Amino acid sequence: MNKTQGARRRFLKGVAAGAAALTFPAPWVRRVNAAEKIILGIPSSLSTPYGVADDQDHLNGSILALEKINAAGGVLGREIELFVPDLDKLSPESARQSIAACIDKKVHAISNAFIFAPIPAMDESAKYKCPYLQGNTQRAATEAFKADPEKYSQVFQTDPSEVNYGWTYPMWLTEMEKVQGWKPKNRKVHIVAEQVGYNQTILKAARQSIPKYDFELAEVTDIQYPVNDWAPVIQKLKEVDAGAIMIDHWVASEYAAFCKQFAADPVKDALVYLQYGPSQPEFLELGGSATEGFCWSTVLGVYGEKIGQDFRKMYLERFPEFGTPEKNTMGLVYTGNGYDIVQYLEASWNATGAVDTTPEDFKKNCDWIRSHPFRGVCGMMDMNNEYQEALHYPDNGFGNQADSHETGMSQLFVQVQDVQHKIIWPDAISESKLRPAPWWG
């Protein structure tokens, strides 16, 4: 374990030990009466093995935005304070309880990275109606809004839904072949899919989209979290010998283990794509050089242009224990999302002047957010659509799409190059191009 890993894990262990209900900030906020503060609830999984990386990233990004706002005088003269109840992402009851804790605290708004069972949390929030902004990435949740927009008027999904992973995947394969020089050894696609609903939704979307392109879904292999040994999966991958492989999973540490085993016994010349999980810092920390050449994507991530680079620098200066500039191991997803949500809420509070915990003020802010797109470090959040979720780019032809990376939120396709994450597509915001993987040729 390197020095950065050790510091990060000691920090997380310390946070988890007291994560039942944390209130931030301590030293960086001027002491005022509680009634004068604006309280933002951030339910967070800081004491579970599967949620801590993303939720700590989200919390850190929120703290960074809070400190910036409070240092400039707060919101209409009122400083922001964070309330952080503990959350088990896999438990519907824990999700409901964490929102209930925010309501008991009389928060002005709620921000959350994601919950695997979002509906109970949404139902609980409907009793209170304060703005509830999150990065759940789940079409089931936004379909619920579409079916009952009055009940869920307060719930905003600040990123596109997971269906776009499956819908855009063969589009990306085609781009890599026609523009970036990938020469597929065959037209077969092999998908390895985890059994949670999130990953199964991605698999279903991929089944819909692959036939629209010149590829064939040759095989689907099921896996179940936790995956302790990837050898049987890799053996199946070698038997099918597909030109394109998708590992439809979500846990960074298990992806790192897969990369190590695959690199030792690869499917020659296959283009290997890992869904989302490599965005978490543990992927590069644990996988090291074995991650070289693997590709992944996220529908929510910090852009690589100047605004994104400035954010990365600012984040690492504030939280050096969570990454290094040289290796770019900081989380590139929920760091930016937590930061953007707090700034979106600040813009709303300033615009409406509605900073009290009344139904009228909650409605004013929800109406403002719905009608005012906001450009953050992760792209544009435009909530004014039938799903009340950010529009997706590039346009994959399946609806709720944007016409550019500036009018929507771009899905970022990334490759590990020299043990760093480099955006390779879409071209308008790319940092590099696809490189041959070590097991090619």
TIRO-220292 format. One record per residue (C-alpha): x, y, z; residue number from 1. Coordinates in steps of 0.001 Angstrom, whole numbers, plus 500000, padded with zeros to 6 digits. Each point is the difference from the previous one (the first is absolute). Example, Ala and Ser with C-alpha at 12.3 -4.5 7.8 and 13.67 -1.06 7.14 Angstrom:
// TIRO-220292
{xx->512300, yy->495500, zz->507800, lumdren->1} .
{xx->501370, yy->503440, zz->499340, lumdren->2} .
//
This chain:
// TIRO-220292
{xx->500000, yy->500000, zz->500000, lumdren->1} .
{xx->501446, yy->503375, zz->499026, lumdren->2} .
{xx->500012, yy->503117, zz->502194, lumdren->3} .
{xx->496987, yy->501545, zz->498229, lumdren->4} .
{xx->497940, yy->496795, zz->500336, lumdren->5} .
{xx->500842, yy->499711, zz->503667, lumdren->6} .
{xx->499038, yy->503589, zz->500763, lumdren->7} .
{xx->496751, yy->499676, zz->498043, lumdren->8} .
{xx->498954, yy->496812, zz->501742, lumdren->9} .
{xx->500896, yy->501272, zz->503472, lumdren->10} .
{xx->497861, yy->503078, zz->499250, lumdren->11} .
{xx->497066, yy->497891, zz->498821, lumdren->12} .
{xx->500267, yy->497683, zz->503005, lumdren->13} .
{xx->499891, yy->502953, zz->502338, lumdren->14} .
{xx->497009, yy->501522, zz->498215, lumdren->15} .
{xx->498101, yy->496706, zz->499968, lumdren->16} .
{xx->500471, yy->499536, zz->503739, lumdren->17} .
{xx->497900, yy->503076, zz->500678, lumdren->18} .
{xx->497751, yy->500044, zz->496969, lumdren->19} .
{xx->496620, yy->499493, zz->501696, lumdren->20} .
{xx->499276, yy->503716, zz->499594, lumdren->21} .
{xx->502681, yy->502558, zz->499300, lumdren->22} .
{xx->499569, yy->503739, zz->499868, lumdren->23} .
{xx->502451, yy->502088, zz->497945, lumdren->24} .
{xx->501735, yy->502360, zz->500037, lumdren->25} .
{xx->501844, yy->500439, zz->503283, lumdren->26} .
{xx->502880, yy->502509, zz->499842, lumdren->27} .
{xx->499329, yy->501601, zz->496635, lumdren->28} .
{xx->496565, yy->501480, zz->500742, lumdren->29} .
{xx->499427, yy->503149, zz->502024, lumdren->30} .
{xx->498031, yy->499128, zz->503133, lumdren->31} .
{xx->496425, yy->501227, zz->499601, lumdren->32} .
{xx->496632, yy->498998, zz->501336, lumdren->33} .
{xx->498779, yy->496755, zz->498465, lumdren->34} .
{xx->496896, yy->501748, zz->498674, lumdren->35} .
{xx->502181, yy->502266, zz->497864, lumdren->36} .
{xx->501770, yy->497181, zz->498201, lumdren->37} .
{xx->498947, yy->498271, zz->496808, lumdren->38} .
{xx->500214, yy->496279, zz->500653, lumdren->39} .
{xx->500690, yy->497563, zz->497172, lumdren->40} .
{xx->499356, yy->496313, zz->500667, lumdren->41} .
{xx->502396, yy->497540, zz->498360, lumdren->42} .
{xx->499095, yy->496353, zz->500785, lumdren->43} .
{xx->503247, yy->498069, zz->499534, lumdren->44} .
{xx->501231, yy->496400, zz->500089, lumdren->45} .
{xx->503175, yy->500493, zz->502015, lumdren->46} .
{xx->499831, yy->496800, zz->502060, lumdren->47} .
{xx->499354, yy->497374, zz->497291, lumdren->48} .
{xx->502647, yy->498295, zz->497843, lumdren->49} .
{xx->498198, yy->500711, zz->496718, lumdren->50} .
{xx->498936, yy->503622, zz->500254, lumdren->51} .
{xx->502752, yy->501879, zz->501729, lumdren->52} .
{xx->502115, yy->501011, zz->496974, lumdren->53} .
{xx->497247, yy->501718, zz->498009, lumdren->54} .
{xx->498285, yy->501514, zz->503022, lumdren->55} .
{xx->503229, yy->501329, zz->501490, lumdren->56} .
{xx->500775, yy->501560, zz->496603, lumdren->57} .
{xx->496534, yy->501571, zz->499947, lumdren->58} .
{xx->500396, yy->501305, zz->503546, lumdren->59} .
{xx->503461, yy->501417, zz->499263, lumdren->60} .
{xx->498727, yy->501816, zz->496899, lumdren->61} .
{xx->497132, yy->501407, zz->502073, lumdren->62} .
{xx->502393, yy->501216, zz->502697, lumdren->63} .
{xx->502162, yy->501663, zz->497349, lumdren->64} .
{xx->497021, yy->501939, zz->498622, lumdren->65} .
{xx->498751, yy->500845, zz->503485, lumdren->66} .
{xx->503344, yy->501430, zz->501050, lumdren->67} .
{xx->500161, yy->502108, zz->496847, lumdren->68} .
{xx->496482, yy->501387, zz->500533, lumdren->69} .
{xx->500409, yy->500623, zz->503718, lumdren->70} .
{xx->503350, yy->501729, zz->499495, lumdren->71} .
{xx->498240, yy->502415, zz->497624, lumdren->72} .
{xx->497343, yy->500865, zz->502581, lumdren->73} .
{xx->497577, yy->497115, zz->499657, lumdren->74} .
{xx->496568, yy->500114, zz->498393, lumdren->75} .
{xx->498269, yy->503322, zz->500597, lumdren->76} .
{xx->502149, yy->500375, zz->503095, lumdren->77} .
{xx->499270, yy->496498, zz->501305, lumdren->78} .
{xx->502622, yy->497296, zz->500163, lumdren->79} .
{xx->499435, yy->496418, zz->498879, lumdren->80} .
{xx->500401, yy->497058, zz->502360, lumdren->81} .
{xx->499987, yy->496320, zz->499065, lumdren->82} .
{xx->498030, yy->497293, zz->501786, lumdren->83} .
{xx->501243, yy->496484, zz->499096, lumdren->84} .
{xx->497818, yy->497066, zz->501158, lumdren->85} .
{xx->501325, yy->496487, zz->499425, lumdren->86} .
{xx->498593, yy->497941, zz->497122, lumdren->87} .
{xx->500177, yy->496396, zz->498784, lumdren->88} .
{xx->499626, yy->500274, zz->496222, lumdren->89} .
{xx->498654, yy->496462, zz->499621, lumdren->90} .
{xx->497276, yy->500360, zz->502648, lumdren->91} .
{xx->496666, yy->501624, zz->498999, lumdren->92} .
{xx->499165, yy->500559, zz->503675, lumdren->93} .
{xx->503350, yy->501663, zz->500690, lumdren->94} .
{xx->499437, yy->502244, zz->496989, lumdren->95} .
{xx->496613, yy->501044, zz->501376, lumdren->96} .
{xx->501397, yy->500548, zz->503499, lumdren->97} .
{xx->502831, yy->502202, zz->498745, lumdren->98} .
{xx->497509, yy->502332, zz->498289, lumdren->99} .
{xx->497807, yy->499953, zz->503118, lumdren->100} .
{xx->503033, yy->501090, zz->502037, lumdren->101} .
{xx->500463, yy->502953, zz->497644, lumdren->102} .
{xx->496353, yy->500953, zz->500431, lumdren->103} .
{xx->500319, yy->499793, zz->503800, lumdren->104} .
{xx->503011, yy->502311, zz->499711, lumdren->105} .
{xx->497867, yy->502436, zz->497955, lumdren->106} .
{xx->502535, yy->500245, zz->497184, lumdren->107} .
{xx->499536, yy->502522, zz->497200, lumdren->108} .
{xx->500968, yy->497491, zz->497288, lumdren->109} .
{xx->501332, yy->496467, zz->499557, lumdren->110} .
{xx->502944, yy->498884, zz->497858, lumdren->111} .
{xx->501013, yy->496361, zz->499480, lumdren->112} .
{xx->502345, yy->498049, zz->497741, lumdren->113} .
{xx->497814, yy->496956, zz->499309, lumdren->114} .
{xx->497813, yy->497337, zz->501618, lumdren->115} .
{xx->499360, yy->496582, zz->498452, lumdren->116} .
{xx->496364, yy->500065, zz->501153, lumdren->117} .
{xx->499075, yy->503652, zz->499395, lumdren->118} .
{xx->496178, yy->499855, zz->500144, lumdren->119} .
{xx->499659, yy->499654, zz->503814, lumdren->120} .
{xx->502244, yy->503038, zz->500422, lumdren->121} .
{xx->497975, yy->501923, zz->497419, lumdren->122} .
{xx->496754, yy->499036, zz->501750, lumdren->123} .
{xx->501325, yy->501229, zz->503326, lumdren->124} .
{xx->501193, yy->503270, zz->498475, lumdren->125} .
{xx->496505, yy->500568, zz->498560, lumdren->126} .
{xx->498755, yy->500543, zz->503571, lumdren->127} .
{xx->502249, yy->503069, zz->500319, lumdren->128} .
{xx->500534, yy->501296, zz->496443, lumdren->129} .
{xx->503351, yy->501755, zz->500416, lumdren->130} .
{xx->502227, yy->499849, zz->496876, lumdren->131} .
{xx->501561, yy->496520, zz->499768, lumdren->132} .
{xx->502882, yy->499871, zz->497497, lumdren->133} .
{xx->501872, yy->496753, zz->499391, lumdren->134} .
{xx->502057, yy->497996, zz->497506, lumdren->135} .
{xx->498024, yy->496759, zz->500163, lumdren->136} .
{xx->500489, yy->499197, zz->496278, lumdren->137} .
{xx->496815, yy->497898, zz->499974, lumdren->138} .
{xx->497213, yy->500193, zz->497454, lumdren->139} .
{xx->497643, yy->498139, zz->502361, lumdren->140} .
{xx->500172, yy->503024, zz->502304, lumdren->141} .
{xx->499432, yy->502567, zz->497263, lumdren->142} .
{xx->497202, yy->497871, zz->498527, lumdren->143} .
{xx->498349, yy->500343, zz->503412, lumdren->144} .
{xx->500246, yy->503778, zz->499661, lumdren->145} .
{xx->498577, yy->499837, zz->496484, lumdren->146} .
{xx->497044, yy->497943, zz->501269, lumdren->147} .
{xx->499292, yy->502332, zz->502941, lumdren->148} .
{xx->501737, yy->503374, zz->499530, lumdren->149} .
{xx->497959, yy->501644, zz->502752, lumdren->150} .
{xx->501011, yy->497495, zz->502676, lumdren->151} .
{xx->503677, yy->500029, zz->498998, lumdren->152} .
{xx->500274, yy->503629, zz->498879, lumdren->153} .
{xx->502855, yy->500553, zz->502467, lumdren->154} .
{xx->502221, yy->497162, zz->498695, lumdren->155} .
{xx->502672, yy->500915, zz->497429, lumdren->156} .
{xx->502401, yy->497484, zz->498463, lumdren->157} .
{xx->503071, yy->502025, zz->499136, lumdren->158} .
{xx->501396, yy->497474, zz->497518, lumdren->159} .
{xx->498646, yy->497897, zz->497113, lumdren->160} .
{xx->498640, yy->496533, zz->500791, lumdren->161} .
{xx->501863, yy->496684, zz->499816, lumdren->162} .
{xx->498100, yy->498906, zz->496862, lumdren->163} .
{xx->502419, yy->502209, zz->498058, lumdren->164} .
{xx->502898, yy->497693, zz->500853, lumdren->165} .
{xx->498386, yy->497181, zz->498058, lumdren->166} .
{xx->498597, yy->502198, zz->497241, lumdren->167} .
{xx->503285, yy->501818, zz->499296, lumdren->168} .
{xx->502394, yy->497034, zz->500274, lumdren->169} .
{xx->499732, yy->498712, zz->496380, lumdren->170} .
{xx->500047, yy->503602, zz->498776, lumdren->171} .
{xx->503379, yy->500364, zz->501742, lumdren->172} .
{xx->501262, yy->496721, zz->498508, lumdren->173} .
{xx->499109, yy->501290, zz->496529, lumdren->174} .
{xx->501806, yy->503290, zz->500669, lumdren->175} .
{xx->503129, yy->498156, zz->501184, lumdren->176} .
{xx->499990, yy->497898, zz->496833, lumdren->177} .
{xx->499187, yy->502631, zz->497380, lumdren->178} .
{xx->501872, yy->502984, zz->501420, lumdren->179} .
{xx->502566, yy->498905, zz->502589, lumdren->180} .
{xx->501569, yy->496980, zz->498338, lumdren->181} .
{xx->498700, yy->497015, zz->501959, lumdren->182} .
{xx->499943, yy->496905, zz->497771, lumdren->183} .
{xx->497572, yy->497478, zz->501544, lumdren->184} .
{xx->501010, yy->496377, zz->499512, lumdren->185} .
{xx->496293, yy->499081, zz->499748, lumdren->186} .
{xx->496572, yy->501638, zz->500470, lumdren->187} .
{xx->499160, yy->498154, zz->503228, lumdren->188} .
{xx->499200, yy->501749, zz->503300, lumdren->189} .
{xx->500239, yy->498146, zz->503322, lumdren->190} .
{xx->498347, yy->501640, zz->503037, lumdren->191} .
{xx->500713, yy->498993, zz->503590, lumdren->192} .
{xx->497125, yy->501360, zz->502118, lumdren->193} .
{xx->499508, yy->500398, zz->503759, lumdren->194} .
{xx->496552, yy->499132, zz->501332, lumdren->195} .
{xx->498930, yy->503256, zz->501698, lumdren->196} .
{xx->497218, yy->501887, zz->498227, lumdren->197} .
{xx->502317, yy->502829, zz->498935, lumdren->198} .
{xx->502285, yy->497681, zz->498030, lumdren->199} .
{xx->497100, yy->497964, zz->498625, lumdren->200} .
{xx->498436, yy->503193, zz->498637, lumdren->201} .
{xx->503276, yy->500753, zz->498189, lumdren->202} .
{xx->500014, yy->496462, zz->498570, lumdren->203} .
{xx->496415, yy->500411, zz->498769, lumdren->204} .
{xx->500880, yy->503308, zz->498303, lumdren->205} .
{xx->503047, yy->498417, zz->498344, lumdren->206} .
{xx->497794, yy->497210, zz->498648, lumdren->207} .
{xx->497804, yy->502702, zz->498448, lumdren->208} .
{xx->502815, yy->501965, zz->498398, lumdren->209} .
{xx->502573, yy->497452, zz->498814, lumdren->210} .
{xx->497786, yy->498707, zz->497122, lumdren->211} .
{xx->499839, yy->503555, zz->498639, lumdren->212} .
{xx->503737, yy->499831, zz->499304, lumdren->213} .
{xx->502191, yy->497512, zz->498194, lumdren->214} .
{xx->500658, yy->497885, zz->503101, lumdren->215} .
{xx->498506, yy->496825, zz->501494, lumdren->216} .
{xx->499336, yy->499299, zz->503684, lumdren->217} .
{xx->501591, yy->496557, zz->500106, lumdren->218} .
{xx->499900, yy->499217, zz->503729, lumdren->219} .
{xx->498845, yy->501275, zz->503407, lumdren->220} .
{xx->501762, yy->498698, zz->503119, lumdren->221} .
{xx->498443, yy->500636, zz->503413, lumdren->222} .
{xx->501993, yy->501010, zz->503085, lumdren->223} .
{xx->498926, yy->500712, zz->503591, lumdren->224} .
{xx->501566, yy->502537, zz->502391, lumdren->225} .
{xx->502416, yy->499370, zz->501641, lumdren->226} .
{xx->502179, yy->498387, zz->497329, lumdren->227} .
{xx->502852, yy->498285, zz->501832, lumdren->228} .
{xx->501590, yy->498280, zz->497003, lumdren->229} .
{xx->499813, yy->501130, zz->496376, lumdren->230} .
{xx->501656, yy->496854, zz->498598, lumdren->231} .
{xx->496737, yy->498262, zz->498942, lumdren->232} .
{xx->498816, yy->503204, zz->498315, lumdren->233} .
{xx->503277, yy->500448, zz->498144, lumdren->234} .
{xx->499881, yy->496370, zz->498882, lumdren->235} .
{xx->496547, yy->500627, zz->498533, lumdren->236} .
{xx->501243, yy->503184, zz->498310, lumdren->237} .
{xx->502775, yy->497998, zz->498353, lumdren->238} .
{xx->497560, yy->497324, zz->498828, lumdren->239} .
{xx->497714, yy->502542, zz->498314, lumdren->240} .
{xx->503013, yy->502020, zz->498720, lumdren->241} .
{xx->497966, yy->503125, zz->499173, lumdren->242} .
{xx->501560, yy->503033, zz->498381, lumdren->243} .
{xx->498236, yy->502294, zz->502507, lumdren->244} .
{xx->499481, yy->499287, zz->503718, lumdren->245} .
{xx->497847, yy->501977, zz->502454, lumdren->246} .
{xx->500314, yy->499361, zz->503749, lumdren->247} .
{xx->496700, yy->501392, zz->501304, lumdren->248} .
{xx->500925, yy->500376, zz->503699, lumdren->249} .
{xx->500515, yy->502901, zz->502443, lumdren->250} .
{xx->502590, yy->499248, zz->502741, lumdren->251} .
{xx->503439, yy->501566, zz->499459, lumdren->252} .
{xx->501963, yy->497540, zz->502125, lumdren->253} .
{xx->498490, yy->497028, zz->498161, lumdren->254} .
{xx->500690, yy->501628, zz->496637, lumdren->255} .
{xx->503651, yy->500401, zz->501076, lumdren->256} .
{xx->500158, yy->496297, zz->500859, lumdren->257} .
{xx->498464, yy->499150, zz->496611, lumdren->258} .
{xx->502625, yy->502085, zz->498188, lumdren->259} .
{xx->502839, yy->498221, zz->501798, lumdren->260} .
{xx->498646, yy->496556, zz->499145, lumdren->261} .
{xx->499073, yy->500940, zz->496433, lumdren->262} .
{xx->503398, yy->501608, zz->499318, lumdren->263} .
{xx->501658, yy->496745, zz->501034, lumdren->264} .
{xx->497787, yy->497912, zz->497688, lumdren->265} .
{xx->498267, yy->502321, zz->497499, lumdren->266} .
{xx->497613, yy->499511, zz->497105, lumdren->267} .
{xx->502375, yy->501000, zz->497253, lumdren->268} .
{xx->499068, yy->503090, zz->497964, lumdren->269} .
{xx->496714, yy->500614, zz->501865, lumdren->270} .
{xx->498851, yy->503573, zz->500724, lumdren->271} .
{xx->499061, yy->499824, zz->503686, lumdren->272} .
{xx->497566, yy->502492, zz->501508, lumdren->273} .
{xx->499229, yy->500307, zz->503719, lumdren->274} .
{xx->496804, yy->501796, zz->501031, lumdren->275} .
{xx->500455, yy->503008, zz->502335, lumdren->276} .
{xx->501848, yy->498419, zz->502990, lumdren->277} .
{xx->503536, yy->500984, zz->498873, lumdren->278} .
{xx->499042, yy->503613, zz->500726, lumdren->279} .
{xx->500538, yy->499266, zz->503706, lumdren->280} .
{xx->503534, yy->500728, zz->501302, lumdren->281} .
{xx->500513, yy->496429, zz->501258, lumdren->282} .
{xx->500046, yy->498681, zz->496428, lumdren->283} .
{xx->503368, yy->501509, zz->499083, lumdren->284} .
{xx->501337, yy->499728, zz->503551, lumdren->285} .
{xx->499317, yy->496262, zz->500183, lumdren->286} .
{xx->500383, yy->499054, zz->496336, lumdren->287} .
{xx->503148, yy->501959, zz->499200, lumdren->288} .
{xx->501666, yy->499164, zz->496690, lumdren->289} .
{xx->497590, yy->497092, zz->499400, lumdren->290} .
{xx->497259, yy->502551, zz->499167, lumdren->291} .
{xx->501903, yy->501262, zz->496952, lumdren->292} .
{xx->497920, yy->499942, zz->496796, lumdren->293} .
{xx->496595, yy->499339, zz->501559, lumdren->294} .
{xx->497147, yy->502338, zz->499020, lumdren->295} .
{xx->497042, yy->501194, zz->502045, lumdren->296} .
{xx->497363, yy->502712, zz->499966, lumdren->297} .
{xx->497783, yy->502104, zz->502218, lumdren->298} .
{xx->496867, yy->501998, zz->499182, lumdren->299} .
{xx->501047, yy->502379, zz->502788, lumdren->300} .
{xx->503550, yy->501287, zz->500289, lumdren->301} .
{xx->502309, yy->502973, zz->500253, lumdren->302} .
{xx->500740, yy->501312, zz->496512, lumdren->303} .
{xx->503611, yy->500238, zz->498860, lumdren->304} .
{xx->499895, yy->503610, zz->498733, lumdren->305} .
{xx->501224, yy->502991, zz->502028, lumdren->306} .
{xx->497084, yy->500176, zz->502440, lumdren->307} .
{xx->500463, yy->496316, zz->500746, lumdren->308} .
{xx->503772, yy->500218, zz->500313, lumdren->309} .
{xx->499695, yy->502988, zz->502337, lumdren->310} .
{xx->497574, yy->498031, zz->502163, lumdren->311} .
{xx->502331, yy->496988, zz->500144, lumdren->312} .
{xx->502879, yy->502209, zz->501129, lumdren->313} .
{xx->497866, yy->501734, zz->502629, lumdren->314} .
{xx->498651, yy->496673, zz->501279, lumdren->315} .
{xx->503424, yy->498383, zz->500383, lumdren->316} .
{xx->501383, yy->503055, zz->501757, lumdren->317} .
{xx->497147, yy->499767, zz->502524, lumdren->318} .
{xx->499967, yy->496190, zz->500297, lumdren->319} .
{xx->503523, yy->498721, zz->499233, lumdren->320} .
{xx->499244, yy->496713, zz->501793, lumdren->321} .
{xx->497483, yy->499150, zz->497251, lumdren->322} .
{xx->502303, yy->499975, zz->496982, lumdren->323} .
{xx->503104, yy->501381, zz->498374, lumdren->324} .
{xx->500316, yy->502282, zz->496956, lumdren->325} .
{xx->502768, yy->497787, zz->498573, lumdren->326} .
{xx->497867, yy->496858, zz->499882, lumdren->327} .
{xx->496563, yy->501681, zz->499759, lumdren->328} .
{xx->498528, yy->497483, zz->502441, lumdren->329} .
{xx->497346, yy->502328, zz->501411, lumdren->330} .
{xx->496385, yy->499016, zz->499433, lumdren->331} .
{xx->498781, yy->501672, zz->496809, lumdren->332} .
{xx->496236, yy->499556, zz->500484, lumdren->333} .
{xx->498402, yy->500838, zz->503324, lumdren->334} .
{xx->502704, yy->502474, zz->501017, lumdren->335} .
{xx->498704, yy->502282, zz->497248, lumdren->336} .
{xx->496355, yy->499049, zz->500521, lumdren->337} .
{xx->500025, yy->500926, zz->503692, lumdren->338} .
{xx->501698, yy->503291, zz->499134, lumdren->339} .
{xx->497543, yy->500804, zz->497184, lumdren->340} .
{xx->496876, yy->499227, zz->502056, lumdren->341} .
{xx->500959, yy->502392, zz->502796, lumdren->342} .
{xx->500691, yy->502752, zz->497466, lumdren->343} .
{xx->496703, yy->499292, zz->498213, lumdren->344} .
{xx->498156, yy->500365, zz->503297, lumdren->345} .
{xx->501918, yy->503195, zz->500804, lumdren->346} .
{xx->498948, yy->501474, zz->496647, lumdren->347} .
{xx->496387, yy->499108, zz->500743, lumdren->348} .
{xx->499999, yy->501464, zz->503507, lumdren->349} .
{xx->501611, yy->503210, zz->498788, lumdren->350} .
{xx->497596, yy->500333, zz->497064, lumdren->351} .
{xx->496804, yy->499335, zz->501933, lumdren->352} .
{xx->500953, yy->501413, zz->503402, lumdren->353} .
{xx->498114, yy->496981, zz->501382, lumdren->354} .
{xx->502223, yy->498722, zz->502801, lumdren->355} .
{xx->497458, yy->498874, zz->502592, lumdren->356} .
{xx->498661, yy->496497, zz->500654, lumdren->357} .
{xx->496452, yy->500701, zz->498878, lumdren->358} .
{xx->497985, yy->498234, zz->497280, lumdren->359} .
{xx->499829, yy->503292, zz->498119, lumdren->360} .
{xx->503777, yy->500486, zz->499989, lumdren->361} .
{xx->500624, yy->496363, zz->499101, lumdren->362} .
{xx->497659, yy->500352, zz->497015, lumdren->363} .
{xx->501660, yy->503244, zz->498845, lumdren->364} .
{xx->503402, yy->498319, zz->499944, lumdren->365} .
{xx->498767, yy->496826, zz->498309, lumdren->366} .
{xx->498247, yy->502064, zz->497317, lumdren->367} .
{xx->503172, yy->502036, zz->499449, lumdren->368} .
{xx->502219, yy->496916, zz->499688, lumdren->369} .
{xx->497557, yy->498414, zz->497559, lumdren->370} .
{xx->499998, yy->503059, zz->497734, lumdren->371} .
{xx->503675, yy->501037, zz->500233, lumdren->372} .
{xx->502702, yy->497665, zz->498599, lumdren->373} .
{xx->503326, yy->500224, zz->501838, lumdren->374} .
{xx->503476, yy->499417, zz->498538, lumdren->375} .
{xx->502394, yy->498391, zz->502467, lumdren->376} .
{xx->503359, yy->498227, zz->499824, lumdren->377} .
{xx->498134, yy->496841, zz->498881, lumdren->378} .
{xx->498096, yy->501720, zz->497189, lumdren->379} .
{xx->496470, yy->501371, zz->499665, lumdren->380} .
{xx->497208, yy->499006, zz->502400, lumdren->381} .
{xx->496717, yy->500682, zz->498175, lumdren->382} .
{xx->497031, yy->498783, zz->502044, lumdren->383} .
{xx->497220, yy->501309, zz->497754, lumdren->384} .
{xx->498929, yy->496726, zz->498367, lumdren->385} .
{xx->497562, yy->497144, zz->500534, lumdren->386} .
{xx->502431, yy->498057, zz->502217, lumdren->387} .
{xx->501382, yy->502962, zz->501987, lumdren->388} .
{xx->503511, yy->498680, zz->499368, lumdren->389} .
{xx->503048, yy->501406, zz->498239, lumdren->390} .
{xx->500007, yy->499606, zz->496212, lumdren->391} .
{xx->502487, yy->497489, zz->498577, lumdren->392} .
{xx->502652, yy->500593, zz->497337, lumdren->393} .
{xx->500913, yy->498646, zz->497462, lumdren->394} .
{xx->496566, yy->499405, zz->498499, lumdren->395} .
{xx->499522, yy->496220, zz->499798, lumdren->396} .
{xx->496520, yy->500254, zz->498488, lumdren->397} .
{xx->498035, yy->498747, zz->503018, lumdren->398} .
{xx->498585, yy->503260, zz->501381, lumdren->399} .
{xx->500818, yy->502649, zz->502636, lumdren->400} .
{xx->503165, yy->500863, zz->498106, lumdren->401} .
{xx->501969, yy->503231, zz->499505, lumdren->402} .
{xx->501481, yy->501323, zz->496763, lumdren->403} .
{xx->503389, yy->500931, zz->501510, lumdren->404} .
{xx->502165, yy->499517, zz->503080, lumdren->405} .
{xx->499102, yy->503562, zz->501025, lumdren->406} .
{xx->496205, yy->499618, zz->499870, lumdren->407} .
{xx->500017, yy->496657, zz->501833, lumdren->408} .
{xx->502260, yy->497775, zz->502054, lumdren->409} .
{xx->502542, yy->498093, zz->497978, lumdren->410} .
{xx->500640, yy->496334, zz->500578, lumdren->411} .
{xx->503776, yy->499801, zz->500333, lumdren->412} .
{xx->501783, yy->497012, zz->498463, lumdren->413} .
{xx->503378, yy->499537, zz->501603, lumdren->414} .
{xx->503053, yy->497781, zz->499547, lumdren->415} .
{xx->502738, yy->499346, zz->502541, lumdren->416} .
{xx->503189, yy->501279, zz->498387, lumdren->417} .
{xx->503295, yy->500047, zz->501921, lumdren->418} .
{xx->497937, yy->499153, zz->503112, lumdren->419} .
{xx->497942, yy->503174, zz->499618, lumdren->420} .
{xx->496411, yy->500533, zz->498876, lumdren->421} .
{xx->499779, yy->501706, zz->496594, lumdren->422} .
{xx->496728, yy->500978, zz->498324, lumdren->423} .
{xx->500062, yy->498551, zz->496455, lumdren->424} .
{xx->496433, yy->500768, zz->498840, lumdren->425} .
{xx->497909, yy->502054, zz->499194, lumdren->426} .
{xx->502561, yy->501786, zz->497871, lumdren->427} .
{xx->498920, yy->503529, zz->500990, lumdren->428} .
{xx->501256, yy->499523, zz->503553, lumdren->429} .
{xx->502538, yy->497197, zz->499554, lumdren->430} .
{xx->503463, yy->500076, zz->501567, lumdren->431} .
{xx->501474, yy->497158, zz->497926, lumdren->432} .
{xx->499151, yy->497299, zz->497455, lumdren->433} .
{xx->499566, yy->496244, zz->500376, lumdren->434} .
{xx->503331, yy->498221, zz->500445, lumdren->435} .
{xx->500742, yy->496327, zz->499318, lumdren->436} .
{xx->499582, yy->497970, zz->503200, lumdren->437} .
{xx->502968, yy->497917, zz->501222, lumdren->438} .
{xx->498242, yy->496764, zz->498917, lumdren->439} .
{xx->499454, yy->501172, zz->496409, lumdren->440} .
{xx->502098, yy->498873, zz->497085, lumdren->441} .
//
